Amino acid sequence: MHSKSYLTVRYAETDRMGIAHHSNYPVWYEVGRTDYIKGFGISYSDMEKAGVLMPLTNLTCHFKAPALYEDKILIRTWAMELRAAHIQFSYTVKKINDDGTEEELGYGTTEHGFVDSKTFRPCSLKKRLPELYEKVKATL
């Protein structure tokens, strides 16, 4: 399973040349990741209320073409790997052209640990939120 998130590149996300700054890609990945998790019937807030946080442990971004001011973009997000205390997501960022075709602008990954919200020690998603764990695992 993957999620689709749609955004329009805002002026504040661009540099003087009208090109989206590279620092926006991790923010866009977060939008995709949030939508992906919502697709399983739970939100980040719900996970936090259950005592599970997902700190970032690794991030990659690869750029193929620039995103420009007012471009319509699509972020596709999916989980690539899931272990009890770790998850890896993959993302593609594509421009949606006026004719509906898509042009890949970049891609990347993030890795996150699952930690207890009080102790910040690793915790098992499989034990804390077993239904979510099984749903995500079934999509790999």
Residue frames relative to the residue before (quaternion, step in Angstrom):
aa qw qx qy qz dx dy dz
M 1.0000 0.0000 0.0000 0.0000 0.00 0.00 0.00
H 0.0153 -0.7705 0.6362 0.0375 3.53 -1.13 0.64
S 0.3533 -0.7087 0.5637 0.2349 3.53 -1.24 0.43
K 0.2414 -0.7298 0.6194 0.1596 3.52 -1.32 0.41
S 0.0410 -0.7762 0.6291 -0.0112 3.54 -0.87 1.04
Y 0.1855 -0.7992 0.5674 0.0706 3.54 -0.90 0.94
L 0.0223 0.7843 -0.6176 0.0545 3.55 -0.97 0.94
T 0.2593 -0.6901 0.6384 0.2214 3.52 -1.36 0.23
V 0.4717 -0.6723 0.4856 0.2995 3.58 -0.82 0.99
R 0.2656 -0.7836 0.5491 0.1179 3.55 -0.70 1.15
Y 0.6635 -0.5229 0.3669 0.3895 3.55 -1.23 0.56
A 0.6612 0.5291 -0.3038 0.4366 3.59 0.96 -0.89
E 0.6553 0.5127 -0.3120 0.4587 3.60 1.20 -0.38
T 0.6719 0.5106 -0.2879 0.4527 3.58 1.26 -0.16
D 0.4415 -0.6478 0.5465 0.2945 3.51 -1.34 0.30
R 0.7765 -0.3531 0.2448 0.4608 3.57 -1.27 -0.14
M 0.6762 0.4854 -0.2863 0.4746 3.58 1.17 -0.53
G 0.5298 -0.6457 0.4008 0.3765 3.59 1.28 -0.02
I 0.5265 0.6157 -0.4039 0.4249 3.58 1.30 0.31
A 0.4939 -0.6520 0.4839 0.3113 3.57 -0.91 0.91
H 0.4492 -0.6966 0.4978 0.2552 3.55 -0.86 1.03
H 0.5943 -0.6139 0.3935 0.3392 3.57 -1.04 0.81
S 0.6046 0.5882 -0.3602 0.3985 3.60 1.10 -0.55
N 0.5736 0.5965 -0.3821 0.4113 3.61 1.22 -0.21
Y 0.5573 0.6458 -0.3997 0.3356 3.59 1.06 -0.58
P 0.6582 0.4777 -0.3423 0.4705 3.66 0.85 -0.72
V 0.6157 0.5254 -0.3478 0.4732 3.60 1.08 -0.64
W 0.6533 0.4955 -0.3099 0.4812 3.58 0.97 -0.84
Y 0.6037 0.5440 -0.3546 0.4626 3.60 1.06 -0.70
E 0.6390 0.5292 -0.3279 0.4518 3.58 1.00 -0.80
V 0.6046 0.5366 -0.3503 0.4731 3.58 1.03 -0.75
G 0.6738 0.5021 -0.2869 0.4600 3.58 0.90 -0.96
R 0.6636 0.5124 -0.2988 0.4558 3.57 0.93 -0.93
T 0.6348 0.5254 -0.3209 0.4669 3.58 1.00 -0.82
D 0.6719 0.4820 -0.2927 0.4802 3.59 0.93 -0.88
Y 0.6095 0.5563 -0.3480 0.4449 3.59 1.04 -0.78
I 0.6891 0.4736 -0.2833 0.4696 3.58 0.82 -0.99
K 0.6194 0.5444 -0.3409 0.4514 3.60 1.02 -0.76
G 0.5909 0.5966 -0.3501 0.4152 3.57 1.15 -0.62
F 0.6832 0.4445 -0.2764 0.5092 3.59 1.26 -0.31
G 0.6009 -0.6198 0.3368 0.3761 3.57 1.27 0.30
I 0.6864 0.3833 -0.2841 0.5488 3.58 1.22 0.44
S 0.2984 -0.7502 0.5606 0.1838 3.56 -1.12 0.61
Y 0.6696 -0.4434 0.3870 0.4531 3.56 -1.32 0.14
S 0.6383 0.5409 -0.3259 0.4402 3.57 0.96 -0.88
D 0.6424 0.5165 -0.3189 0.4679 3.57 1.00 -0.82
M 0.6330 0.5214 -0.3312 0.4667 3.58 1.01 -0.80
E 0.6630 0.5043 -0.3067 0.4604 3.57 0.94 -0.89
K 0.6348 0.5211 -0.3258 0.4682 3.59 1.03 -0.77
A 0.6651 0.4735 -0.2897 0.4996 3.57 1.18 -0.59
G 0.5901 -0.6292 0.3392 0.3753 3.59 1.31 0.12
V 0.6079 0.5498 -0.3512 0.4525 3.60 1.26 0.31
L 0.0846 -0.7670 0.6355 0.0280 3.56 -0.88 1.05
M 0.2578 -0.7737 0.5647 0.1267 3.57 -1.22 0.54
P 0.0457 -0.8224 0.5664 0.0273 3.63 0.31 1.12
L 0.5034 -0.6464 0.4982 0.2837 3.51 -1.16 0.78
T 0.1230 -0.8021 0.5811 0.0622 3.59 -0.92 0.91
N 0.7991 0.0190 -0.0029 0.6009 3.60 1.21 -0.40
L 0.0359 -0.7885 0.6138 -0.0161 3.55 -1.14 0.74
T 0.0016 -0.7666 0.6419 0.0199 3.57 -1.04 0.81
C 0.0374 -0.7636 0.6444 0.0181 3.54 -1.17 0.69
H 0.0435 -0.7708 0.6356 0.0013 3.54 -0.96 0.93
F 0.1883 -0.8151 0.5453 0.0520 3.55 -0.81 1.05
K 0.1709 -0.8025 0.5681 0.0646 3.56 -0.90 0.99
A 0.7840 -0.0418 0.0733 0.6149 3.59 1.00 -0.83
P 0.5377 -0.6550 0.4164 0.3294 3.59 -1.08 0.58
A 0.3262 -0.6568 0.6358 0.2408 3.51 -1.30 0.54
L 0.2076 -0.8072 0.5474 0.0752 3.56 -0.85 0.99
Y 0.6921 -0.4611 0.3613 0.4217 3.52 -1.30 0.40
E 0.8487 0.1250 -0.1758 0.4829 3.52 -0.99 1.11
D 0.3822 0.6844 -0.5202 0.3390 3.61 1.19 0.27
K 0.3445 -0.6712 0.6114 0.2386 3.53 -1.16 0.68
I 0.0309 -0.8226 0.5677 -0.0088 3.58 -0.71 1.04
L 0.2545 -0.7302 0.6226 0.1198 3.48 -1.33 0.60
I 0.1191 -0.7595 0.6359 0.0684 3.57 -0.92 0.95
R 0.1264 -0.7659 0.6274 0.0615 3.56 -0.70 1.12
T 0.0652 -0.8107 0.5810 -0.0305 3.55 -0.87 1.03
W 0.1288 0.7723 -0.6173 0.0767 3.56 -1.05 0.78
A 0.4754 -0.6355 0.5230 0.3107 3.55 -1.26 0.45
M 0.2516 -0.7775 0.5629 0.1239 3.55 -0.94 0.94
E 0.7979 0.0418 0.0279 0.6007 3.54 1.08 -0.75
L 0.0010 0.7809 -0.6244 0.0163 3.56 -1.05 0.79
R 0.0222 0.7429 -0.6685 0.0278 3.49 -0.98 1.01
A 0.7438 -0.4202 0.2573 0.4518 3.60 -1.19 0.26
A 0.8233 0.1848 -0.0704 0.5320 3.61 0.90 -0.89
H 0.7337 0.3533 -0.1987 0.5453 3.62 1.22 0.36
I 0.0109 0.7769 -0.6295 -0.0024 3.55 -1.18 0.67
Q 0.1460 -0.7662 0.6195 0.0887 3.56 -1.14 0.70
F 0.1624 -0.7813 0.5997 0.0593 3.54 -0.93 1.03
S 0.1885 -0.7404 0.6320 0.1296 3.53 -1.27 0.51
Y 0.1185 -0.7997 0.5883 0.0180 3.54 -1.12 0.77
T 0.0573 -0.7217 0.6811 0.1092 3.51 -1.30 0.46
V 0.1802 -0.7463 0.6324 0.1031 3.53 -1.10 0.79
K 0.0005 0.8135 -0.5786 0.0592 3.55 -0.68 1.14
K 0.3857 -0.6652 0.5866 0.2541 3.52 -1.22 0.63
I 0.2588 -0.7310 0.6077 0.1715 3.56 -1.02 0.82
N 0.3025 -0.7783 0.5295 0.1497 3.55 -0.48 1.23
D 0.6922 -0.4897 0.3387 0.4079 3.57 -1.27 0.38
D 0.7045 0.4468 -0.2687 0.4815 3.59 1.10 -0.64
G 0.6138 -0.5887 0.3309 0.4088 3.59 1.31 0.18
T 0.5263 0.6107 -0.4283 0.4082 3.60 1.22 -0.14
E 0.3359 -0.7403 0.5532 0.1822 3.53 -1.25 0.47
E 0.1382 -0.7689 0.6217 0.0557 3.54 -1.10 0.82
E 0.3795 -0.7416 0.5024 0.2316 3.59 -0.63 1.07
L 0.2129 -0.7849 0.5755 0.0854 3.52 -0.85 1.07
G 0.7797 -0.2016 0.1563 0.5719 3.56 1.07 -0.68
Y 0.1507 -0.7678 0.6164 0.0886 3.50 -1.34 0.13
G 0.0731 0.8127 -0.5757 0.0519 3.55 -1.22 0.34
T 0.3152 -0.7179 0.5873 0.2008 3.50 -1.39 -0.12
T 0.0758 -0.7358 0.6613 0.1246 3.50 -1.37 0.28
E 0.1709 -0.7459 0.6339 0.1125 3.52 -1.22 0.61
H 0.0730 -0.8004 0.5947 -0.0168 3.53 -1.01 0.92
G 0.3086 -0.6967 0.6079 0.2232 3.50 -1.21 0.58
F 0.3400 -0.6662 0.6030 0.2774 3.53 -1.30 0.21
V 0.0258 0.8086 -0.5853 0.0534 3.58 -0.71 1.08
D 0.5652 -0.5768 0.4776 0.3459 3.52 -1.29 0.55
S 0.4843 -0.7112 0.4335 0.2677 3.58 -0.83 0.99
K 0.6862 0.4618 -0.2908 0.4809 3.60 1.16 -0.39
T 0.7932 0.3196 -0.1556 0.4945 3.59 0.89 -0.92
F 0.2816 -0.7773 0.4924 0.2721 3.58 1.27 -0.51
R 0.4496 0.6424 -0.4750 0.3994 3.56 1.18 0.60
P 0.6318 -0.5351 0.3830 0.4096 3.59 -1.12 0.55
C 0.0277 -0.7768 0.6289 0.0162 3.52 -1.10 0.74
S 0.5014 -0.6610 0.4819 0.2819 3.54 -1.25 0.41
L 0.3670 -0.7104 0.5593 0.2187 3.56 -0.69 1.09
K 0.5899 0.5963 -0.3508 0.4164 3.55 1.10 -0.75
K 0.7207 0.4086 -0.2364 0.5078 3.59 1.07 -0.73
R 0.7049 0.4834 -0.2709 0.4428 3.60 0.94 -0.88
L 0.7965 0.0485 0.0177 0.6024 3.57 0.95 -0.95
P 0.0843 -0.8671 0.4885 0.0482 3.58 0.63 1.15
E 0.6266 0.5410 -0.3512 0.4375 3.61 1.01 -0.69
L 0.6537 0.4919 -0.3045 0.4878 3.59 0.96 -0.86
Y 0.6292 0.5436 -0.3329 0.4447 3.58 0.91 -0.91
E 0.6996 0.4718 -0.2778 0.4591 3.59 0.81 -0.97
K 0.6352 0.5299 -0.3340 0.4518 3.59 1.01 -0.74
V 0.6693 0.4727 -0.2972 0.4901 3.58 0.92 -0.90
K 0.6473 0.5362 -0.3222 0.4355 3.59 0.86 -0.95
A 0.6503 0.5353 -0.3131 0.4388 3.61 1.02 -0.78
T 0.6762 0.4952 -0.3038 0.4530 3.62 1.18 -0.37
L 0.5613 0.6306 -0.3840 0.3738 3.60 1.22 -0.24
